[in-house]
Amino acid sequence: MQAIKVLIVDTEMEFTSILTDRLCSWGFAATAANSFEEALAAQATLAPDVAVIVLRDRDGRGLDLMHLLKANDPAVQVILLFCKGSAIAGMRGMERGAADCIPLPLELRVLIESIRKVTGSNHSIENEESAP
Amino acid sequence: MKILLTVQENSIAPRFDQASEVMIAEDDGQAGLAAEPRTIILPYRSAEELSDLIVKEGVQCVICGGIEESFHKFFTWKKITVIDGVIGGHTEALQRFLAGELRPGMVLPSAK
């Protein structure tokens, strides 16, 4: 079975690096992008199934990126991660087509379940013995 | 008991305020785990945010590297045990804790 392709977008390099490592260890094909430009370039070359976008500011600029990614590929599923103070932006994102919205700090298991849910993969994390 | 380990690059974070992720585990009272440990990735490094998480999660024991005295005192006041100064892999630290062998300042064989 082909690995689910996940694009992780955040300006914080350490966060994307850790999350990419963790998702790869769970069998996802995860790629990090640390700017809008990198995210759009990665979408063009990798055609991710899911984009995970971190909303760090109240104005929710990440929602603009979501709009661009979905305009390029309407099939891409977007999961928003929101920091304290960005919950409203997260809610707006759900209204505008995000598949899910998860608060930070991020519980890895919650994100994995969400990715599987939005991609229609019914493989439950609870059934796996291979947790890294 | 709920246990939180501060993690940085698969080891106990050398400093509490520099942890980039944490592992939360719950022991079953018989030297084992009640469930699979949870991994939580922090959006940024912050001792304050991490302390909030520890209190909100109802953690009873924190396993970490170096920690500022003010945070150590705060956790003690909140009746949270702190095993600090631990150096080495976080998985090994958890195993040692469950076996009742982990002590403050311990340098584990997995230490880089």
gemmi code that builds the backbone of each chain (N, CA, C; Angstrom):
import gemmi

chains = {
    "A": [
        ("MET", (0.837, -1.196, 0.000), (0.000, 0.000, 0.000), (0.882, 1.260, 0.000)),
        ("GLN", (0.524, 2.244, -0.823), (1.334, 3.463, -0.912), (1.144, 4.315, 0.344)),
        ("ALA", (2.250, 4.869, 0.819), (2.182, 5.699, 2.024), (1.389, 6.981, 1.751)),
        ("ILE", (0.664, 7.413, 2.747), (-0.076, 8.681, 2.638), (0.951, 9.820, 2.632)),
        ("LYS", (0.826, 10.700, 1.641), (1.788, 11.811, 1.516), (1.287, 13.033, 2.305)),
        ("VAL", (2.120, 13.479, 3.225), (1.730, 14.574, 4.113), (2.724, 15.727, 3.981)),
        ("LEU", (2.203, 16.898, 3.739), (3.034, 18.102, 3.688), (2.795, 18.898, 4.975)),
        ("ILE", (3.872, 19.176, 5.701), (3.744, 19.911, 6.969), (4.292, 21.321, 6.767)),
        ("VAL", (3.473, 22.307, 7.051), (3.872, 23.700, 6.788), (3.861, 24.517, 8.077)),
        ("ASP", (5.021, 25.048, 8.411), (5.132, 25.933, 9.574), (6.405, 26.753, 9.426)),
        ("THR", (6.405, 27.942, 9.975), (7.613, 28.771, 9.910), (8.679, 28.285, 10.899)),
        ("GLU", (8.266, 27.502, 11.894), (9.208, 26.987, 12.899), (9.841, 25.697, 12.383)),
        ("MET", (11.102, 25.778, 12.018), (11.795, 24.643, 11.417), (11.899, 23.450, 12.370)),
        ("GLU", (12.109, 23.748, 13.653), (12.253, 22.650, 14.608), (10.959, 21.841, 14.705)),
        ("PHE", (9.838, 22.549, 14.717), (8.548, 21.874, 14.824), (8.305, 20.981, 13.608)),
        ("THR", (8.542, 21.519, 12.403), (8.299, 20.707, 11.199), (9.262, 19.529, 11.138)),
        ("SER", (10.479, 19.753, 11.611), (11.473, 18.685, 11.574), (11.070, 17.519, 12.492)),
        ("ILE", (10.659, 17.848, 13.705), (10.251, 16.804, 14.648), (9.016, 16.077, 14.128)),
        ("LEU", (8.047, 16.845, 13.665), (6.797, 16.235, 13.209), (7.028, 15.358, 11.971)),
        ("THR", (7.885, 15.814, 11.074), (8.205, 15.020, 9.883), (8.834, 13.688, 10.293)),
        ("ASP", (9.800, 13.754, 11.195), (10.461, 12.530, 11.671), (9.449, 11.567, 12.283)),
        ("ARG", (8.599, 12.106, 13.138), (7.641, 11.250, 13.842), (6.647, 10.612, 12.863)),
        ("LEU", (6.150, 11.401, 11.911), (5.174, 10.853, 10.958), (5.840, 9.809, 10.046)),
        ("CYS", (7.074, 10.082, 9.639), (7.787, 9.097, 8.807), (7.964, 7.789, 9.575)),
        ("SER", (8.243, 7.897, 10.882), (8.435, 6.664, 11.663), (7.127, 5.898, 11.809)),
        ("TRP", (6.004, 6.555, 11.556), (4.701, 5.887, 11.576), (4.268, 5.438, 10.180)),
        ("GLY", (5.156, 5.565, 9.203), (4.857, 5.037, 7.866), (4.263, 6.027, 6.892)),
        ("PHE", (4.212, 7.302, 7.264), (3.719, 8.313, 6.330), (4.899, 8.847, 5.516)),
        ("ALA", (4.592, 9.363, 4.318), (5.621, 10.033, 3.525), (5.478, 11.526, 3.817)),
        ("ALA", (6.176, 11.969, 4.839), (6.006, 13.347, 5.306), (7.130, 14.248, 4.797)),
        ("THR", (6.762, 15.455, 4.431), (7.713, 16.457, 3.933), (7.449, 17.774, 4.657)),
        ("ALA", (8.524, 18.489, 4.969), (8.376, 19.773, 5.670), (8.526, 20.941, 4.701)),
        ("ALA", (7.779, 22.004, 4.965), (7.950, 23.263, 4.235), (7.898, 24.377, 5.276)),
        ("ASN", (8.809, 25.342, 5.168), (8.890, 26.390, 6.179), (8.487, 27.776, 5.667)),
        ("SER", (7.868, 27.800, 4.506), (7.336, 29.059, 3.972), (6.232, 28.729, 2.971)),
        ("PHE", (5.477, 29.744, 2.603), (4.425, 29.549, 1.596), (5.046, 29.049, 0.287)),
        ("GLU", (6.169, 29.679, -0.075), (6.808, 29.337, -1.349), (7.237, 27.874, -1.356)),
        ("GLU", (7.859, 27.462, -0.250), (8.295, 26.062, -0.160), (7.098, 25.123, -0.219)),
        ("ALA", (6.016, 25.533, 0.424), (4.821, 24.681, 0.450), (4.237, 24.511, -0.949)),
        ("LEU", (4.172, 25.595, -1.694), (3.603, 25.533, -3.043), (4.518, 24.725, -3.978)),
        ("ALA", (5.827, 24.903, -3.789), (6.771, 24.129, -4.608), (6.661, 22.645, -4.283)),
        ("ALA", (6.527, 22.341, -2.997), (6.415, 20.930, -2.586), (5.118, 20.327, -3.110)),
        ("GLN", (4.067, 21.122, -3.125), (2.792, 20.605, -3.645), (2.931, 20.255, -5.129)),
        ("ALA", (3.623, 21.117, -5.860), (3.773, 20.895, -7.294), (4.554, 19.622, -7.600)),
        ("THR", (5.544, 19.330, -6.766), (6.382, 18.162, -7.059), (5.884, 16.886, -6.383)),
        ("LEU", (5.271, 17.019, -5.204), (4.921, 15.816, -4.434), (3.440, 15.446, -4.481)),
        ("ALA", (2.592, 16.392, -4.808), (1.140, 16.167, -4.815), (0.672, 15.483, -3.518)),
        ("PRO", (0.820, 16.164, -2.387), (0.461, 15.544, -1.104), (-1.030, 15.233, -0.999)),
        ("ASP", (-1.341, 14.192, -0.242), (-2.745, 13.855, 0.031), (-3.302, 14.786, 1.102)),
        ("VAL", (-2.411, 15.156, 2.041), (-2.825, 15.975, 3.189), (-1.805, 17.093, 3.414)),
        ("ALA", (-2.295, 18.279, 3.687), (-1.413, 19.382, 4.105), (-1.756, 19.716, 5.552)),
        ("VAL", (-0.734, 19.733, 6.395), (-0.916, 20.112, 7.800), (-0.324, 21.509, 7.947)),
        ("ILE", (-1.166, 22.476, 8.227), (-0.717, 23.879, 8.289), (-0.840, 24.400, 9.719)),
        ("VAL", (0.240, 24.975, 10.234), (0.219, 25.544, 11.583), (-0.195, 27.014, 11.507)),
        ("LEU", (-1.220, 27.368, 12.279), (-1.660, 28.766, 12.368), (-1.036, 29.343, 13.632)),
        ("ARG", (-0.125, 30.288, 13.451), (0.558, 30.853, 14.621), (0.103, 32.268, 14.947)),
        ("ASP", (-0.579, 32.904, 14.019), (-0.978, 34.284, 14.290), (-2.499, 34.431, 14.230)),
        ("ARG", (-2.970, 35.486, 14.871), (-4.417, 35.696, 14.961), (-5.071, 35.935, 13.604)),
        ("ASP", (-4.317, 36.560, 12.675), (-4.947, 36.844, 11.385), (-5.035, 35.594, 10.506)),
        ("GLY", (-4.406, 34.516, 10.967), (-4.565, 33.245, 10.264), (-4.102, 33.280, 8.815)),
        ("ARG", (-2.871, 33.771, 8.597), (-2.356, 33.834, 7.227), (-2.267, 32.449, 6.600)),
        ("GLY", (-2.185, 31.449, 7.452), (-2.158, 30.073, 6.952), (-3.403, 29.723, 6.162)),
        ("LEU", (-4.482, 30.449, 6.429), (-5.725, 30.180, 5.677), (-5.567, 30.588, 4.217)),
        ("ASP", (-4.756, 31.614, 3.969), (-4.487, 32.010, 2.576), (-3.759, 30.870, 1.857)),
        ("LEU", (-2.825, 30.269, 2.587), (-2.088, 29.142, 1.995), (-3.046, 27.983, 1.724)),
        ("MET", (-3.926, 27.720, 2.672), (-4.906, 26.644, 2.470), (-5.683, 26.891, 1.181)),
        ("HIS", (-6.108, 28.131, 0.999), (-6.878, 28.498, -0.193), (-6.062, 28.212, -1.460)),
        ("LEU", (-4.793, 28.588, -1.454), (-3.934, 28.370, -2.629), (-3.731, 26.873, -2.906)),
        ("LEU", (-3.466, 26.129, -1.822), (-3.230, 24.686, -2.000), (-4.473, 24.003, -2.559)),
        ("LYS", (-5.626, 24.388, -2.049), (-6.870, 23.761, -2.506), (-7.252, 24.231, -3.923)),
        ("ALA", (-6.840, 25.450, -4.265), (-7.096, 25.934, -5.633), (-6.262, 25.140, -6.635)),
        ("ASN", (-5.030, 24.804, -6.217), (-4.152, 24.013, -7.099), (-4.608, 22.564, -7.193)),
        ("ASP", (-5.110, 22.048, -6.084), (-5.534, 20.641, -6.051), (-6.722, 20.515, -5.091)),
        ("PRO", (-7.927, 20.551, -5.634), (-9.108, 20.489, -4.760), (-9.195, 19.216, -3.913)),
        ("ALA", (-8.445, 18.193, -4.316), (-8.515, 16.930, -3.570), (-7.658, 16.935, -2.300)),
        ("VAL", (-6.754, 17.910, -2.200), (-5.872, 17.897, -1.021), (-6.692, 18.197, 0.246)),
        ("GLN", (-6.440, 17.403, 1.270), (-7.134, 17.588, 2.545), (-6.248, 18.450, 3.452)),
        ("VAL", (-6.845, 19.422, 4.097), (-6.051, 20.328, 4.936), (-6.431, 20.145, 6.407)),
        ("ILE", (-5.403, 19.947, 7.225), (-5.595, 19.879, 8.676), (-4.881, 21.097, 9.269)),
        ("LEU", (-5.604, 21.866, 10.051), (-5.033, 23.065, 10.663), (-4.636, 22.777, 12.107)),
        ("LEU", (-3.449, 23.222, 12.484), (-3.016, 23.140, 13.881), (-2.986, 24.574, 14.392)),
        ("PHE", (-3.646, 24.831, 15.488), (-3.679, 26.216, 15.948), (-3.084, 26.396, 17.336)),
        ("CYS", (-2.332, 27.491, 17.455), (-1.723, 27.877, 18.735), (-2.762, 28.629, 19.561)),
        ("LYS", (-2.399, 28.836, 20.822), (-3.229, 29.657, 21.694), (-3.448, 31.023, 21.023)),
        ("GLY", (-4.666, 31.474, 20.926), (-4.933, 32.767, 20.298), (-5.307, 32.658, 18.836)),
        ("SER", (-5.180, 31.450, 18.267), (-5.506, 31.282, 16.842), (-6.732, 30.405, 16.629)),
        ("ALA", (-7.465, 30.155, 17.697), (-8.623, 29.247, 17.594), (-9.679, 29.786, 16.626)),
        ("ILE", (-9.876, 31.103, 16.629), (-10.886, 31.684, 15.738), (-10.485, 31.455, 14.279)),
        ("ALA", (-9.198, 31.657, 14.004), (-8.701, 31.412, 12.645), (-8.936, 29.951, 12.268)),
        ("GLY", (-8.731, 29.071, 13.240), (-8.975, 27.645, 12.992), (-10.429, 27.378, 12.646)),
        ("MET", (-11.324, 28.029, 13.370), (-12.768, 27.852, 13.106), (-13.127, 28.377, 11.713)),
        ("ARG", (-12.539, 29.527, 11.365), (-12.778, 30.086, 10.017), (-12.289, 29.092, 8.962)),
        ("GLY", (-11.162, 28.479, 9.267), (-10.598, 27.496, 8.333), (-11.541, 26.327, 8.104)),
        ("MET", (-12.173, 25.879, 9.170), (-13.133, 24.770, 9.039), (-14.294, 25.196, 8.137)),
        ("GLU", (-14.731, 26.450, 8.315), (-15.835, 26.960, 7.487), (-15.432, 27.041, 6.017)),
        ("ARG", (-14.128, 27.277, 5.803), (-13.659, 27.466, 4.422), (-13.130, 26.173, 3.787)),
        ("GLY", (-13.291, 25.072, 4.464), (-12.950, 23.815, 3.794), (-11.862, 22.977, 4.421)),
        ("ALA", (-11.329, 23.391, 5.575), (-10.344, 22.528, 6.236), (-11.047, 21.250, 6.702)),
        ("ALA", (-10.316, 20.150, 6.642), (-10.920, 18.870, 7.010), (-10.939, 18.669, 8.524)),
        ("ASP", (-9.983, 19.290, 9.204), (-9.924, 19.142, 10.662), (-9.107, 20.292, 11.236)),
        ("CYS", (-9.220, 20.460, 12.526), (-8.577, 21.572, 13.223), (-8.159, 21.038, 14.606)),
        ("ILE", (-6.883, 21.092, 14.912), (-6.367, 20.462, 16.132), (-5.557, 21.489, 16.930)),
        ("PRO", (-5.773, 21.579, 18.255), (-5.003, 22.559, 19.038), (-3.567, 22.099, 19.311)),
        ("LEU", (-2.703, 23.065, 19.521), (-1.325, 22.811, 19.945), (-1.226, 23.085, 21.442)),
        ("PRO", (-0.366, 22.430, 22.212), (0.592, 21.403, 21.833), (-0.094, 20.207, 21.174)),
        ("LEU", (0.651, 19.557, 20.291), (0.073, 18.535, 19.431), (0.271, 17.128, 19.981)),
        ("GLU", (-0.825, 16.458, 20.204), (-0.726, 15.045, 20.578), (-0.615, 14.258, 19.274)),
        ("LEU", (0.507, 13.594, 19.086), (0.815, 12.922, 17.820), (-0.285, 11.953, 17.399)),
        ("ARG", (-0.764, 11.189, 18.360), (-1.793, 10.189, 18.085), (-3.057, 10.847, 17.487)),
        ("VAL", (-3.397, 12.026, 17.961), (-4.594, 12.733, 17.476), (-4.402, 13.123, 16.007)),
        ("LEU", (-3.211, 13.607, 15.677), (-2.945, 13.992, 14.286), (-2.972, 12.758, 13.372)),
        ("ILE", (-2.370, 11.674, 13.829), (-2.336, 10.458, 13.005), (-3.759, 9.962, 12.735)),
        ("GLU", (-4.573, 9.948, 13.766), (-5.973, 9.523, 13.588), (-6.688, 10.451, 12.610)),
        ("SER", (-6.404, 11.738, 12.709), (-7.056, 12.716, 11.843), (-6.631, 12.508, 10.388)),
        ("ILE", (-5.335, 12.314, 10.162), (-4.836, 12.095, 8.794), (-5.522, 10.866, 8.197)),
        ("ARG", (-5.612, 9.830, 8.992), (-6.230, 8.597, 8.481), (-7.710, 8.803, 8.201)),
        ("LYS", (-8.336, 9.577, 9.061), (-9.768, 9.825, 8.878), (-10.016, 10.634, 7.602)),
        ("VAL", (-9.263, 11.710, 7.413), (-9.540, 12.582, 6.263), (-9.125, 11.958, 4.936)),
        ("THR", (-8.240, 10.960, 5.000), (-7.846, 10.288, 3.756), (-8.644, 9.005, 3.531)),
        ("GLY", (-9.538, 8.734, 4.461), (-10.381, 7.552, 4.292), (-9.692, 6.252, 4.645)),
        ("SER", (-8.546, 6.369, 5.318), (-7.854, 5.167, 5.775), (-8.453, 4.771, 7.117)),
        ("ASN", (-8.975, 3.541, 7.202), (-9.657, 3.151, 8.433), (-8.771, 2.363, 9.383)),
        ("HIS", (-7.468, 2.483, 9.167), (-6.499, 1.765, 9.990), (-6.374, 2.483, 11.337)),
        ("SER", (-6.816, 1.887, 12.415), (-6.785, 2.565, 13.711), (-5.440, 2.425, 14.390)),
        ("ILE", (-4.993, 3.520, 14.955), (-3.722, 3.537, 15.689), (-3.785, 2.591, 16.894)),
        ("GLU", (-4.967, 2.390, 17.448), (-5.132, 1.539, 18.623), (-4.761, 0.084, 18.320)),
        ("ASN", (-4.882, -0.288, 17.012), (-4.637, -1.683, 16.658), (-3.175, -1.967, 16.349)),
        ("GLU", (-2.339, -0.940, 16.429), (-0.954, -1.136, 16.030), (-0.066, -1.409, 17.228)),
        ("GLU", (0.831, -2.346, 17.026), (1.784, -2.696, 18.080), (3.133, -2.050, 17.810)),
        ("SER", (3.242, -1.370, 16.660), (4.561, -0.901, 16.230), (4.820, 0.549, 16.600)),
        ("ALA", (4.179, 1.034, 17.644), (4.383, 2.435, 18.024), (5.858, 2.693, 18.303)),
        ("PRO", (6.435, 3.680, 17.594), (7.867, 3.933, 17.823), (8.112, 4.500, 19.205)),
    ],
    "B": [
        ("MET", (0.182, 6.198, 38.247), (0.843, 7.503, 38.293), (1.150, 7.987, 36.877)),
        ("LYS", (0.885, 9.271, 36.643), (1.173, 9.864, 35.340), (2.583, 10.456, 35.355)),
        ("ILE", (3.378, 10.057, 34.376), (4.780, 10.480, 34.331), (5.010, 11.274, 33.052)),
        ("LEU", (5.721, 12.386, 33.165), (6.065, 13.168, 31.966), (7.577, 13.233, 31.828)),
        ("LEU", (8.065, 12.934, 30.633), (9.496, 13.027, 30.342), (9.710, 14.120, 29.296)),
        ("THR", (10.637, 15.021, 29.568), (10.937, 16.066, 28.583), (11.919, 15.477, 27.568)),
        ("VAL", (11.648, 15.728, 26.295), (12.422, 15.056, 25.245), (13.019, 16.069, 24.269)),
        ("GLN", (14.233, 15.767, 23.865), (14.875, 16.520, 22.784), (15.750, 15.531, 22.031)),
        ("GLU", (15.445, 15.310, 20.782), (16.195, 14.377, 19.927), (16.341, 12.998, 20.573)),
        ("ASN", (15.249, 12.441, 20.987), (15.182, 11.082, 21.545), (15.940, 10.891, 22.860)),
        ("SER", (16.334, 11.983, 23.484), (16.975, 11.914, 24.801), (16.204, 12.813, 25.754)),
        ("ILE", (16.488, 12.657, 27.037), (15.934, 13.615, 28.001), (16.516, 14.989, 27.657)),
        ("ALA", (15.628, 15.986, 27.506), (16.105, 17.334, 27.144), (17.096, 17.819, 28.203)),
        ("PRO", (18.279, 18.279, 27.784), (19.280, 18.718, 28.768), (18.760, 19.817, 29.694)),
        ("ARG", (17.847, 20.646, 29.143), (17.252, 21.706, 29.973), (15.740, 21.653, 29.837)),
        ("PHE", (15.057, 21.822, 30.960), (13.593, 21.792, 30.994), (12.993, 22.781, 29.993)),
        ("ASP", (13.565, 23.990, 29.952), (12.995, 25.035, 29.083), (13.358, 24.857, 27.616)),
        ("GLN", (14.139, 23.831, 27.307), (14.527, 23.588, 25.914), (13.854, 22.349, 25.327)),
        ("ALA", (12.927, 21.764, 26.064), (12.257, 20.563, 25.560), (11.404, 20.927, 24.341)),
        ("SER", (11.481, 20.104, 23.307), (10.686, 20.357, 22.106), (9.514, 19.386, 22.008)),
        ("GLU", (9.571, 18.340, 22.791), (8.445, 17.414, 22.860), (8.461, 16.730, 24.228)),
        ("VAL", (7.358, 16.096, 24.558), (7.289, 15.365, 25.823), (6.636, 14.012, 25.587)),
        ("MET", (6.961, 13.100, 26.477), (6.286, 11.811, 26.464), (5.515, 11.688, 27.779)),
        ("ILE", (4.257, 11.302, 27.692), (3.465, 11.102, 28.901), (3.099, 9.627, 28.990)),
        ("ALA", (3.452, 9.033, 30.110), (3.192, 7.608, 30.317), (2.442, 7.434, 31.633)),
        ("GLU", (1.780, 6.321, 31.739), (1.058, 6.041, 32.977), (1.433, 4.634, 33.429)),
        ("ASP", (1.923, 4.516, 34.644), (2.317, 3.180, 35.091), (1.107, 2.438, 35.656)),
        ("ASP", (1.245, 1.105, 35.651), (0.116, 0.286, 36.112), (0.280, -0.137, 37.575)),
        ("GLY", (1.303, 0.418, 38.244), (1.539, 0.093, 39.646), (2.270, -1.231, 39.836)),
        ("GLN", (2.588, -1.891, 38.723), (3.300, -3.181, 38.812), (4.528, -3.176, 37.907)),
        ("ALA", (5.220, -2.049, 37.871), (6.440, -1.877, 37.077), (6.188, -1.952, 35.579)),
        ("GLY", (4.946, -1.771, 35.168), (4.622, -1.760, 33.737), (3.844, -0.511, 33.382)),
        ("LEU", (3.422, -0.446, 32.125), (2.662, 0.703, 31.655), (1.185, 0.356, 31.530)),
        ("ALA", (0.336, 1.303, 31.915), (-1.109, 1.073, 31.824), (-1.587, 1.194, 30.380)),
        ("ALA", (-0.849, 1.967, 29.566), (-1.217, 2.161, 28.158), (0.018, 2.612, 27.388)),
        ("GLU", (-0.111, 2.647, 26.079), (0.988, 3.119, 25.227), (1.297, 4.582, 25.589)),
        ("PRO", (2.567, 4.946, 25.788), (2.890, 6.345, 26.102), (2.438, 7.292, 24.990)),
        ("ARG", (2.088, 8.506, 25.355), (1.653, 9.516, 24.387), (2.804, 10.465, 24.083)),
        ("THR", (2.918, 10.838, 22.819), (3.928, 11.816, 22.418), (3.226, 13.140, 22.150)),
        ("ILE", (3.722, 14.196, 22.752), (3.146, 15.521, 22.518), (4.261, 16.442, 22.020)),
        ("ILE", (4.028, 17.030, 20.843), (5.036, 17.919, 20.253), (4.647, 19.359, 20.594)),
        ("LEU", (5.608, 20.085, 21.145), (5.330, 21.453, 21.598), (5.494, 22.441, 20.437)),
        ("PRO", (4.624, 23.441, 20.341), (4.716, 24.387, 19.219), (5.966, 25.254, 19.281)),
        ("TYR", (6.463, 25.482, 20.487), (7.711, 26.214, 20.672), (8.239, 25.884, 22.068)),
        ("ARG", (9.508, 26.230, 22.288), (10.126, 25.916, 23.580), (9.715, 26.959, 24.606)),
        ("SER", (9.123, 26.504, 25.681), (8.701, 27.440, 26.723), (8.470, 26.690, 28.026)),
        ("ALA", (9.213, 27.081, 29.051), (9.057, 26.441, 30.357), (7.667, 26.718, 30.935)),
        ("GLU", (7.138, 27.912, 30.669), (5.811, 28.269, 31.199), (4.721, 27.401, 30.575)),
        ("GLU", (4.774, 27.286, 29.243), (3.771, 26.472, 28.535), (3.857, 25.017, 28.981)),
        ("LEU", (5.093, 24.564, 29.148), (5.306, 23.178, 29.552), (4.765, 22.948, 30.966)),
        ("SER", (4.963, 23.913, 31.841), (4.436, 23.808, 33.203), (2.915, 23.764, 33.198)),
        ("ASP", (2.309, 24.590, 32.342), (0.845, 24.576, 32.200), (0.366, 23.185, 31.810)),
        ("LEU", (1.054, 22.624, 30.823), (0.686, 21.297, 30.311), (0.789, 20.251, 31.426)),
        ("ILE", (1.856, 20.335, 32.202), (2.091, 19.375, 33.286), (0.957, 19.429, 34.312)),
        ("VAL", (0.577, 20.640, 34.649), (-0.498, 20.798, 35.648), (-1.842, 20.364, 35.058)),
        ("LYS", (-2.136, 20.808, 33.817), (-3.416, 20.465, 33.187), (-3.575, 18.964, 32.996)),
        ("GLU", (-2.473, 18.298, 32.686), (-2.517, 16.853, 32.434), (-2.603, 16.036, 33.728)),
        ("GLY", (-2.382, 16.699, 34.844), (-2.406, 15.976, 36.115), (-1.213, 15.050, 36.293)),
        ("VAL", (-0.071, 15.502, 35.766), (1.160, 14.711, 35.873), (1.596, 14.656, 37.341)),
        ("GLN", (2.069, 13.479, 37.763), (2.510, 13.339, 39.161), (4.019, 13.232, 39.300)),
        ("CYS", (4.683, 12.967, 38.186), (6.153, 12.884, 38.239), (6.749, 13.428, 36.945)),
        ("VAL", (7.711, 14.320, 37.079), (8.398, 14.895, 35.914), (9.829, 14.369, 35.901)),
        ("ILE", (10.220, 13.829, 34.751), (11.600, 13.370, 34.578), (12.242, 14.306, 33.555)),
        ("CYS", (13.309, 14.973, 33.974), (13.891, 15.994, 33.094), (15.399, 16.114, 33.336)),
        ("GLY", (16.001, 17.007, 32.548), (17.413, 17.320, 32.748), (17.505, 18.459, 33.752)),
        ("GLY", (18.268, 19.479, 33.388), (18.381, 20.635, 34.276), (17.089, 21.426, 34.313)),
        ("ILE", (16.750, 21.938, 35.481), (15.509, 22.706, 35.612), (15.750, 23.884, 36.537)),
        ("GLU", (15.178, 25.022, 36.194), (15.335, 26.214, 37.037), (14.721, 25.964, 38.404)),
        ("GLU", (15.346, 26.521, 39.418), (14.902, 26.286, 40.784), (13.441, 26.710, 40.995)),
        ("SER", (13.053, 27.811, 40.341), (11.681, 28.306, 40.532), (10.646, 27.294, 40.050)),
        ("PHE", (10.942, 26.625, 38.936), (10.003, 25.617, 38.426), (10.028, 24.369, 39.313)),
        ("HIS", (11.221, 24.012, 39.777), (11.351, 22.859, 40.672), (10.510, 23.090, 41.928)),
        ("LYS", (10.623, 24.295, 42.477), (9.870, 24.632, 43.692), (8.369, 24.616, 43.419)),
        ("PHE", (8.005, 25.154, 42.252), (6.583, 25.196, 41.884), (6.003, 23.778, 41.821)),
        ("PHE", (6.725, 22.866, 41.190), (6.218, 21.495, 41.071), (6.148, 20.822, 42.446)),
        ("THR", (7.143, 21.071, 43.260), (7.149, 20.495, 44.603), (5.935, 21.003, 45.384)),
        ("TRP", (5.663, 22.311, 45.217), (4.506, 22.924, 45.882), (3.207, 22.286, 45.379)),
        ("LYS", (3.204, 21.917, 44.082), (2.021, 21.266, 43.499), (2.015, 19.761, 43.766)),
        ("LYS", (2.932, 19.296, 44.613), (3.068, 17.886, 44.961), (3.380, 17.003, 43.749)),
        ("ILE", (4.160, 17.570, 42.850), (4.628, 16.811, 41.680), (6.095, 16.461, 41.930)),
        ("THR", (6.405, 15.184, 41.862), (7.782, 14.741, 42.068), (8.629, 15.128, 40.858)),
        ("VAL", (9.822, 15.634, 41.118), (10.739, 15.985, 40.018), (11.995, 15.131, 40.143)),
        ("ILE", (12.273, 14.375, 39.089), (13.542, 13.636, 39.014), (14.363, 14.363, 37.958)),
        ("ASP", (15.235, 15.235, 38.403), (15.961, 16.107, 37.463), (17.416, 15.686, 37.310)),
        ("GLY", (18.068, 16.343, 36.370), (19.490, 16.059, 36.133), (19.732, 14.721, 35.472)),
        ("VAL", (18.687, 14.166, 34.874), (18.840, 12.854, 34.215), (19.461, 13.065, 32.834)),
        ("ILE", (20.439, 12.241, 32.509), (21.110, 12.337, 31.201), (21.014, 10.979, 30.523)),
        ("GLY", (20.472, 10.972, 29.293), (20.372, 9.722, 28.545), (19.084, 9.643, 27.751)),
        ("GLY", (18.856, 8.495, 27.145), (17.676, 8.293, 26.310), (16.395, 8.314, 27.136)),
        ("HIS", (15.343, 8.876, 26.555), (14.101, 8.995, 27.337), (13.413, 7.642, 27.529)),
        ("THR", (13.565, 6.739, 26.571), (12.951, 5.415, 26.702), (13.612, 4.649, 27.849)),
        ("GLU", (14.938, 4.750, 27.909), (15.653, 4.073, 28.992), (15.304, 4.696, 30.346)),
        ("ALA", (15.171, 6.013, 30.343), (14.816, 6.692, 31.601), (13.466, 6.197, 32.107)),
        ("LEU", (12.529, 6.021, 31.179), (11.208, 5.529, 31.585), (11.308, 4.094, 32.126)),
        ("GLN", (12.063, 3.278, 31.435), (12.224, 1.889, 31.900), (12.829, 1.847, 33.299)),
        ("ARG", (13.841, 2.677, 33.515), (14.493, 2.734, 34.836), (13.511, 3.228, 35.900)),
        ("PHE", (12.712, 4.193, 35.514), (11.728, 4.719, 36.473), (10.751, 3.611, 36.876)),
        ("LEU", (10.241, 2.899, 35.865), (9.263, 1.841, 36.143), (9.863, 0.752, 37.025)),
        ("ALA", (11.175, 0.533, 36.854), (11.862, -0.483, 37.668), (12.239, 0.058, 39.050)),
        ("GLY", (11.937, 1.352, 39.281), (12.254, 1.959, 40.583), (13.716, 2.294, 40.752)),
        ("GLU", (14.430, 2.412, 39.607), (15.887, 2.614, 39.670), (16.336, 4.027, 39.309)),
        ("LEU", (15.404, 4.870, 38.869), (15.831, 6.190, 38.386), (16.011, 7.163, 39.548)),
        ("ARG", (17.148, 7.837, 39.557), (17.458, 8.803, 40.608), (17.858, 10.140, 39.977)),
        ("PRO", (17.658, 11.258, 40.701), (18.116, 12.545, 40.178), (19.617, 12.521, 39.885)),
        ("GLY", (19.988, 13.139, 38.773), (21.413, 13.228, 38.425), (21.982, 11.977, 37.788)),
        ("MET", (21.125, 11.018, 37.481), (21.626, 9.756, 36.952), (22.065, 9.897, 35.490)),
        ("VAL", (23.226, 9.361, 35.189), (23.700, 9.319, 33.800), (23.472, 7.896, 33.302)),
        ("LEU", (22.615, 7.769, 32.309), (22.229, 6.448, 31.814), (23.223, 5.958, 30.761)),
        ("PRO", (23.334, 4.646, 30.595), (24.263, 4.117, 29.583), (23.967, 4.635, 28.170)),
        ("SER", (22.716, 4.984, 27.910), (22.361, 5.468, 26.566), (22.775, 6.916, 26.340)),
        ("ALA", (23.356, 7.551, 27.340), (23.752, 8.972, 27.194), (24.754, 9.113, 26.063)),
        ("LYS", (24.540, 10.147, 25.217), (25.436, 10.364, 24.067), (26.731, 10.986, 24.533)),
    ],
}
model = gemmi.Model(1)
for chain_id, residues in chains.items():
    chain = gemmi.Chain(chain_id)
    for i, (resn, *xyz) in enumerate(residues, 1):
        res = gemmi.Residue()
        res.name, res.seqid = resn, gemmi.SeqId(i, " ")
        for name, pos in zip(("N", "CA", "C"), xyz):
            atom = gemmi.Atom()
            atom.name, atom.element = name, gemmi.Element(name[0])
            atom.pos, atom.b_iso = gemmi.Position(*pos), 0.0
            res.add_atom(atom)
        chain.add_residue(res)
    model.add_chain(chain)
structure = gemmi.Structure()
structure.add_model(model)
structure.setup_entities()
